[in-house]
Amino acid sequence: MGWDKVVDVVELATGLIACDSVTPARGQVFDVLEAALVPLGFDVDRFVTGAAPDGPVENLLAVRGTVGRHFAFAGHVDVVAPGPGWTSPPFAPELRDGLLFGRGAVDMKGAVAAFVAAAATLPADSGTISLIVTGDEEGPAVFGTRALIDQMAARGLRPDLCLIGEPTCTQRLGDMVKIGRRGSVNLWIDVPGRQGHVAYPHLADNPIPKLVAALAAIEAVVLDAGNAWFQPSNIEVTDITVGNPATNVIPGHAAARLSIRFNDEHSGAALVERITAMVHAHAPLAQVEGRISGEAFLTPPGDFSAMVSAAIERHTGIVPELSTTGGTSDARFLSRLCPTVEFGLPNATMHKIDEAVAVDDLRALTAIYADIARTALA
């Protein structure tokens, strides 16, 4: 039998959404989550780590059970800033026409609520269940899931399987499961020059032609053609800055920023090294800084993805597509621990004004999560 306490997924989702938890999140939203987990027998460990500008960040590790297989659910309760133009206040959740509106409804307080509600239905002796929940997934993710992984290691906790509740579905609940993600790296390029009057170019050194030549060479690169599970890697120029207000002055420096999304044929470090060499071929004195947000990962189709797909089909009648599309997620960290897949709500309104989740989808997702957990722990 399950626990005496029954968790209403809509009520819990509403409580979480009502908390203003723009990243990095702390405090009230974790109070609501802890209050739901403790009566279900979870040992809740909350801790704050990091400092400005990327912190402090609060994280929560909740564990129930000490024996048997260990099934983990991972997610986040921080949200992106809502912005203006909402029909109803973004942190005053409202039910209208079968939809629950509010920032985080889809990404991803709804899924967190669904897993807690699912856990309430699981037998007390079914195995070890954990929730790995951060307040910094939407931000730099420096003091979030990576700190949680360190905390788990200190306690000797290592899941056998991990399900992440990111909003993966595109048209309707159940149509997509993510079994991998491309990696991400950003690069900042600064090309120095020597300022001077445009009428005396021999007394100056214009950095712009060097930067333009380097960017043209980079733009011509084809990193790969994709492979069986990943779309092609791509390099995008996301900013070019000179900051020269004068029409008759050769500037003293020029800068650019690149973003690369790459598949499992590359590593972040190798891409930074390659781009740096290309820039230096045109501007030997240029400074190039690379920051790797995460490496590409793939959980090859197998028993875990089949288990998740079967549960989805039982409750929705849909056979989900296995995909690696989309942006990065905290699976880039958790996949180092164990097989990791992502499945959650339809993502049509995530990060948008009037973000909303269908109440029917919340209840169906709860049933799917409970089904997956029972099978994973068997």
Buried (B, 14 or more C-beta within 10 A) or exposed (E): EBBEEEBBBBEBBBBBBBBBBBBBBBBBBBEBBBEBBEEBBBEBBBEBBBEEEBBBBBBBBBBBBEEBBBBBBBBBBBBBEBEEEBEEBBBEBBEEEEBBBBBBBBBBBBBBBBBBBBBBBBEEEBBBBBBBBBBBBBBBBBBBBBBBBEBBEEEEBEBBBBBBBBBBBBEEBBBBBBBBBBBBBBBBBBBBBEBBEEEEEEEBBBBBEBBBBBBEBBEEEEBBEEEEBBBBBBBEEEEBEBEBEEEEEBBBBBBBBBBBBBBBBBBBEEBBEBBBEBBEEBBEEBBBEBEBBBBBBBBEBEEBBEBBBBBBBEBBEBEBBBBBBBEBBBBBBBBEBBBBBBBBBBBBBBBBEBBBBBBEBBBBBBBBBBBBBBBBBE
